[in-house]
Amino acid sequence: QNPQPSQDHSNESDSIGGTNSNTNISEYFYDISQHIGDDWIKLASKLGASEAVNIQSIIHRYKNIYDRAYEFLKKWQTIAGESATKNRLLGALEAIKRNDIVQLI
């Protein structure tokens, strides 16, 4: 029940920059988590993951903002699967006015 081939994403905006844009997306999680602060909750909303990922659970489980952001990003990557791309992250960061982080990654 998957009518679209999983390899050809050439007409999707998330694939700008290459077909391997999500291969090692977790390499960006450190820099994002290090700088995002409480804006990680806004990022979750922009990525459409604030309902899929239990934000309150992360807040209660982790005291450190870095840990909260990092845990969210890992959960988002797992839930989003192939749609968890660098370009999707960049777009969400730009939408929440965090161009400082966009420049880092």
Buried (B, 14 or more C-beta within 10 A) or exposed (E): EEEEEEEEBEEEEBBBEEEEBBEEBEEBBBEBBBBBEEBBBBBBBBBBBBEBBEBEEBBEEBEEBBEBBBBBBBBBBEBBEEBBBBBBBBBBBEEBEBEEBBEBB
